[in-house]
Structure formats: structure tokens, C-alpha cells
Amino acid sequence: MLTLSSSQIPFIQLSEGWYLNIITQRIATITAPHGEIKTTYFGFEDKEKAEQFKQSIMNKKLCFSAKVRHSERLTLFNWEVKVWGCSQNLLDNLVKRCLA
């Protein structure tokens, strides 16, 4: 499992105890007051790639639910996939790719 210390990850406080954690330019999470990840975001340049990613992770059961939308959290991208229940394995693998 990939381990990043909280001092390595830039974050934005959204409200008391809730944080947007910018893991890479393309990946972010929102954590609740007790530190658990509530949602994960993956950024894409175009809607088609975002839809393909969503279908892939849903088909492989790597999350509970996912939604493609215009970017609200990852503003460097036009589109993002908002994911609930993202598997830690998926998150780790994609972060490793982004940081490689």
C-alpha cells in the first residue's frame, strides 16, 4: 500500500474537520473529521475518457458508485469522476502511475 504522510499532501479545509486532499494534479480525496476518505476525484481532459474510466471501475467493482461531471474539485481538468467507496488498491496504483 502506498503511504504518504499528511505533510506531503496539500489540502484545503472545506469545513470543520472536512478536507480536500490534493494527492496529485489528477487525483484528490475528501476526508471526514475522523480521517476516513468519503469521496475520491479523478480528473480528465475530456468527457469520453472520464466515462470510460467510470465504466471500467464500475465493471471491475473497484468502487460503490461513480459519477462523471464537470470539474468542481480538480479545476485543472474539464471533467472529473467523483467516486464513492474507491478501493485503496485502485487509488494506490493510480497515484503510483501519476508520481512515476
Backbone as CSV, one residue per row, in Angstrom:
resi,resn,N_x,N_y,N_z,CA_x,CA_y,CA_z,C_x,C_y,C_z
1,MET,0.842,-1.178,0.000,0.000,0.000,0.000,0.885,1.237,0.000
2,LEU,0.518,2.217,-0.813,1.229,3.486,-0.882,0.935,4.283,0.376
3,THR,1.968,4.829,0.972,1.774,5.632,2.171,2.391,7.001,1.960
4,LEU,1.572,8.010,2.060,2.041,9.387,2.012,1.699,10.026,3.339
5,SER,2.650,10.721,3.918,2.333,11.390,5.176,1.481,12.612,4.889
6,SER,0.711,13.012,5.868,-0.170,14.161,5.671,0.618,15.425,5.356
7,SER,1.882,15.492,5.769,2.687,16.675,5.465,3.097,16.720,3.995
8,GLN,2.972,15.595,3.267,3.325,15.546,1.850,2.154,15.915,0.947
9,ILE,0.949,15.946,1.475,-0.242,16.143,0.659,-0.842,17.518,0.942
10,PRO,-0.878,18.386,-0.077,-1.542,19.673,0.130,-3.040,19.458,0.348
11,PHE,-3.637,20.281,1.176,-5.061,20.131,1.449,-5.726,21.489,1.574
12,ILE,-7.039,21.465,1.414,-7.872,22.654,1.569,-8.962,22.293,2.564
13,GLN,-9.088,23.081,3.612,-10.159,22.817,4.568,-11.475,23.281,3.956
14,LEU,-12.448,22.377,3.909,-13.755,22.680,3.329,-14.726,23.180,4.392
15,SER,-14.711,22.542,5.521,-15.481,22.949,6.695,-14.809,22.281,7.884
16,GLU,-15.319,22.493,9.054,-14.634,21.982,10.238,-14.422,20.468,10.158
17,GLY,-13.158,20.079,10.045,-12.799,18.668,10.011,-12.847,18.010,8.641
18,TRP,-13.411,18.661,7.650,-13.516,18.106,6.295,-12.445,18.740,5.422
19,TYR,-11.702,17.894,4.674,-10.590,18.388,3.866,-10.622,17.816,2.455
20,LEU,-10.231,18.664,1.508,-9.932,18.226,0.149,-8.430,18.024,0.110
21,ASN,-8.005,16.788,-0.131,-6.587,16.419,-0.145,-6.138,16.256,-1.592
22,ILE,-5.222,17.100,-2.030,-4.743,17.067,-3.410,-3.567,16.093,-3.472
23,ILE,-3.839,14.876,-3.902,-2.809,13.836,-3.917,-1.879,14.022,-5.114
24,THR,-2.459,14.254,-6.287,-1.716,14.645,-7.491,-2.595,15.668,-8.199
25,GLN,-2.117,16.234,-9.295,-2.959,17.176,-10.040,-4.240,16.508,-10.521
26,ARG,-4.197,15.208,-10.732,-5.308,14.463,-11.310,-6.149,13.709,-10.279
27,ILE,-5.684,13.607,-9.040,-6.369,12.789,-8.035,-6.494,13.562,-6.723
28,ALA,-7.699,13.537,-6.156,-7.929,14.171,-4.854,-8.927,13.332,-4.062
29,THR,-8.914,13.519,-2.759,-9.894,12.857,-1.897,-10.517,13.899,-0.975
30,ILE,-11.680,13.573,-0.467,-12.262,14.356,0.623,-12.317,13.442,1.829
31,THR,-11.773,13.947,2.934,-11.784,13.178,4.171,-12.698,13.840,5.191
32,ALA,-13.328,12.990,5.980,-14.240,13.413,7.041,-13.434,13.746,8.300
33,PRO,-14.089,14.299,9.306,-13.377,14.697,10.523,-12.520,13.610,11.179
34,HIS,-12.890,12.360,11.060,-12.090,11.297,11.679,-11.059,10.705,10.725
35,GLY,-10.891,11.326,9.543,-9.842,10.924,8.620,-10.230,9.939,7.543
36,GLU,-11.443,9.396,7.587,-11.810,8.427,6.562,-12.116,9.132,5.241
37,ILE,-11.722,8.470,4.152,-11.974,9.009,2.816,-13.452,8.820,2.493
38,LYS,-14.114,9.908,2.149,-15.535,9.849,1.795,-15.733,9.790,0.285
39,THR,-14.967,10.592,-0.452,-15.052,10.584,-1.910,-13.659,10.758,-2.493
40,THR,-13.508,10.262,-3.713,-12.248,10.391,-4.441,-12.576,10.984,-5.803
41,TYR,-11.689,11.822,-6.307,-11.899,12.505,-7.584,-10.741,12.209,-8.521
42,PHE,-11.075,11.953,-9.789,-10.083,11.707,-10.825,-10.365,12.674,-11.971
43,GLY,-9.358,13.448,-12.379,-9.541,14.466,-13.403,-9.216,13.985,-14.805
44,PHE,-9.981,14.507,-15.778,-9.817,14.139,-17.189,-10.003,15.364,-18.075
45,GLU,-9.310,15.356,-19.218,-9.440,16.454,-20.164,-10.769,16.405,-20.912
46,ASP,-11.238,15.191,-21.224,-12.484,15.114,-21.983,-13.468,14.127,-21.360
47,LYS,-14.722,14.342,-21.683,-15.806,13.561,-21.088,-15.725,12.088,-21.469
48,GLU,-15.335,11.803,-22.701,-15.272,10.411,-23.164,-14.304,9.584,-22.309
49,LYS,-13.130,10.134,-22.020,-12.163,9.409,-21.185,-12.687,9.242,-19.762
50,ALA,-13.360,10.249,-19.265,-13.947,10.159,-17.925,-15.014,9.063,-17.884
51,GLU,-15.856,9.009,-18.905,-16.905,7.981,-18.974,-16.293,6.582,-19.065
52,GLN,-15.228,6.442,-19.861,-14.558,5.146,-19.989,-13.973,4.705,-18.652
53,PHE,-13.348,5.635,-17.946,-12.778,5.323,-16.636,-13.879,4.897,-15.670
54,LYS,-14.955,5.644,-15.650,-16.082,5.317,-14.764,-16.597,3.914,-15.055
55,GLN,-16.832,3.610,-16.323,-17.336,2.283,-16.687,-16.365,1.186,-16.264
56,SER,-15.085,1.430,-16.459,-14.073,0.437,-16.112,-14.072,0.143,-14.614
57,ILE,-14.067,1.179,-13.794,-14.010,0.928,-12.346,-15.323,0.355,-11.820
58,MET,-16.433,0.718,-12.445,-17.718,0.147,-12.029,-17.790,-1.332,-12.429
59,ASN,-17.375,-1.642,-13.655,-17.405,-3.031,-14.124,-16.497,-3.936,-13.299
60,LYS,-15.369,-3.390,-12.848,-14.414,-4.172,-12.050,-14.736,-4.125,-10.558
61,LYS,-15.827,-3.437,-10.214,-16.274,-3.321,-8.817,-15.186,-2.743,-7.909
62,LEU,-14.528,-1.682,-8.413,-13.473,-1.016,-7.651,-14.000,0.162,-6.840
63,CYS,-15.329,0.330,-6.851,-15.960,1.388,-6.066,-17.431,1.039,-5.876
64,PHE,-18.089,1.799,-5.004,-19.528,1.597,-4.787,-20.342,2.315,-5.852
65,SER,-19.902,3.524,-6.183,-20.644,4.356,-7.120,-19.689,5.380,-7.726
66,ALA,-20.040,5.876,-8.916,-19.207,6.888,-9.570,-20.081,7.751,-10.470
67,LYS,-19.660,8.986,-10.631,-20.429,9.942,-11.428,-19.461,10.825,-12.207
68,VAL,-19.723,11.010,-13.499,-18.941,11.925,-14.327,-19.617,13.288,-14.259
69,ARG,-18.807,14.318,-14.074,-19.359,15.673,-14.009,-18.302,16.682,-14.441
70,HIS,-18.760,17.901,-14.754,-17.812,18.986,-14.994,-17.010,19.166,-13.713
71,SER,-15.730,19.438,-13.856,-14.864,19.521,-12.679,-15.313,20.611,-11.719
72,GLU,-15.382,20.219,-10.468,-15.643,21.151,-9.377,-14.482,21.164,-8.398
73,ARG,-13.831,20.036,-8.234,-12.717,19.918,-7.282,-11.363,19.998,-7.978
74,LEU,-11.228,19.327,-9.112,-9.960,19.286,-9.850,-10.053,20.268,-11.016
75,THR,-9.892,21.521,-10.723,-10.187,22.576,-11.692,-9.166,22.715,-12.820
76,LEU,-8.080,21.951,-12.777,-7.148,21.943,-13.908,-7.683,21.101,-15.061
77,PHE,-8.759,20.375,-14.804,-9.348,19.486,-15.801,-10.783,19.906,-16.088
78,ASN,-11.246,19.581,-17.290,-12.618,19.907,-17.674,-13.635,18.982,-17.018
79,TRP,-13.238,17.729,-16.810,-14.144,16.705,-16.298,-13.507,15.979,-15.133
80,GLU,-14.351,15.472,-14.261,-13.860,14.631,-13.179,-14.850,13.505,-12.938
81,VAL,-14.313,12.425,-12.400,-15.152,11.317,-11.959,-15.131,11.360,-10.438
82,LYS,-16.310,11.554,-9.870,-16.469,11.550,-8.418,-16.816,10.120,-8.025
83,VAL,-16.029,9.563,-7.098,-16.138,8.146,-6.759,-16.406,7.988,-5.265
84,TRP,-17.368,7.136,-4.953,-17.655,6.772,-3.569,-17.181,5.342,-3.349
85,GLY,-16.504,5.116,-2.238,-16.045,3.762,-1.925,-14.928,3.288,-2.829
86,CYS,-14.041,4.185,-3.208,-12.909,3.836,-4.071,-12.015,2.824,-3.359
87,SER,-11.652,1.765,-4.053,-10.772,0.768,-3.439,-9.388,1.380,-3.212
88,GLN,-8.790,1.026,-2.105,-7.453,1.529,-1.788,-6.450,1.070,-2.833
89,ASN,-6.643,-0.128,-3.357,-5.753,-0.664,-4.383,-5.788,0.202,-5.646
90,LEU,-6.980,0.587,-6.080,-7.109,1.463,-7.250,-6.420,2.790,-6.989
91,LEU,-6.689,3.378,-5.858,-6.091,4.670,-5.516,-4.566,4.571,-5.491
92,ASP,-4.040,3.556,-4.827,-2.590,3.374,-4.749,-1.962,3.222,-6.135
93,ASN,-2.559,2.374,-6.975,-1.999,2.130,-8.308,-2.002,3.383,-9.175
94,LEU,-3.080,4.141,-9.127,-3.155,5.344,-9.954,-2.233,6.447,-9.437
95,VAL,-2.107,6.556,-8.137,-1.175,7.546,-7.576,0.254,7.187,-7.972
96,LYS,0.609,5.929,-7.882,1.960,5.498,-8.279,2.237,5.850,-9.736
97,ARG,1.238,5.636,-10.601,1.404,5.982,-12.024,1.603,7.481,-12.210
98,CYS,0.822,8.267,-11.496,0.920,9.731,-11.625,2.260,10.246,-11.112
99,LEU,2.801,9.602,-10.094,4.048,10.064,-9.486,5.284,9.480,-10.155
100,ALA,5.082,8.503,-11.048,6.225,7.846,-11.716,6.856,8.760,-12.745
